[in-house]
Amino acid sequence: MELSERLKKRPPYLFVELDRLKNEKIKQGAEVIDLGIGDPDIPTPFEIIEVAKKALEKASNHRYPSNLGSLFF
């Protein structure tokens, strides 16, 4: 698919560019600590998943808050 001229003028997406630079350094043999986009590299702990499941079962969590947000917070 060909990009439009307008899209071609846009700078590259920051995290794509960071990944490119990171991979370039890795190929050069550098040890890299990735502080990029923040994708987890370990599974979410079971306890957090269980709490999230319970929160999803509450009907009150399926509504939009008022324009002031939730009073709870």
C-alpha positions as CSV (number, residue, x, y, z in Angstrom):
1,M,0.0,0.0,0.0
2,E,1.4,3.4,-1.0
3,L,1.4,6.1,1.6
4,S,-0.1,9.5,0.8
5,E,2.3,12.5,0.5
6,R,0.9,13.9,3.6
7,L,1.6,10.7,5.6
8,K,5.1,10.6,4.2
9,K,5.9,14.0,5.7
10,R,5.0,12.8,9.2
11,P,7.9,11.9,11.5
12,P,8.3,8.2,12.4
13,Y,6.3,6.9,15.4
14,L,8.6,7.4,18.4
15,F,8.5,3.8,19.7
16,V,9.1,2.3,16.2
17,E,12.2,4.5,16.0
18,L,13.3,3.6,19.5
19,D,12.9,-0.1,18.6
20,R,15.0,0.4,15.5
21,L,17.8,2.1,17.4
22,K,17.6,-0.5,20.1
23,N,17.9,-3.4,17.6
24,E,20.7,-1.7,15.9
25,K,22.7,-1.5,19.2
26,I,21.9,-5.1,20.0
27,K,23.3,-6.2,16.6
28,Q,26.4,-4.2,17.4
29,G,26.8,-6.3,20.6
30,A,25.6,-3.7,23.1
31,E,23.8,-4.7,26.2
32,V,20.6,-2.8,26.2
33,I,18.0,-2.1,28.9
34,D,14.7,-1.5,27.2
35,L,12.8,1.4,28.7
36,G,10.6,1.8,25.7
37,I,6.8,1.5,25.5
38,G,6.4,-0.5,28.7
39,D,5.1,-3.8,27.3
40,P,5.3,-6.3,30.2
41,D,7.6,-9.2,29.8
42,I,6.1,-11.3,32.6
43,P,2.5,-12.4,33.1
44,T,0.2,-10.4,35.3
45,P,0.1,-11.9,38.8
46,F,-2.8,-14.2,39.5
47,E,-4.1,-12.1,42.3
48,I,-4.5,-9.0,40.1
49,I,-6.3,-11.0,37.5
50,E,-8.8,-12.3,40.1
51,V,-9.5,-8.8,41.4
52,A,-10.0,-7.5,37.9
53,K,-12.4,-10.3,37.1
54,K,-14.5,-9.4,40.2
55,A,-14.5,-5.8,39.2
56,L,-15.8,-6.7,35.7
57,E,-18.7,-8.5,37.3
58,K,-20.0,-5.4,39.0
59,A,-22.7,-3.6,36.9
60,S,-21.7,-0.2,38.4
61,N,-18.3,-0.5,36.7
62,H,-20.0,-0.6,33.3
63,R,-21.2,3.0,33.4
64,Y,-19.6,6.3,32.5
65,P,-18.7,8.5,35.4
66,S,-20.2,12.0,35.8
67,N,-18.2,14.8,34.3
68,L,-16.7,15.3,37.8
69,G,-15.3,11.7,37.8
70,S,-15.9,9.1,40.5
71,L,-16.4,10.5,44.0
72,F,-14.7,7.4,45.3
73,F,-11.4,8.7,44.0
